[in-house]
């Protein structure tokens, strides 16, 4: 799949303790994005953060690291990202979902099987 020029970056902020039917929520989002044929998705774990609940979650050694922040980032053509949003409505009951316009400069695969 070739992707270049104007695109949208969809970012989903959730906690690593969030689940969907017993499976980590971020995993479910990535697998649904893959099934939907989106160009790519990545998951990033945060070390510390807070959201709408205003409760700080941290991975510092002296603190209990519970429900650390997780971001799922998906980039694709605007129509494809917007078509995926209803799936997020089903999955994300707590968290933050944002969309930014971006310009894709390069999108290339590794080529071959790895």
PyMOL commands that set and color helices and strands:
alter all, ss='L'
color gray80, all
select helices_A, chain A and resi 25-35+78-91
alter helices_A, ss='H'
color red, helices_A
select strands_A, chain A and resi 5-15+19-20+23-24+41-45+48-49+57-58+69-76+96-104
alter strands_A, ss='S'
color yellow, strands_A
deselect
rebuild
show_as cartoon
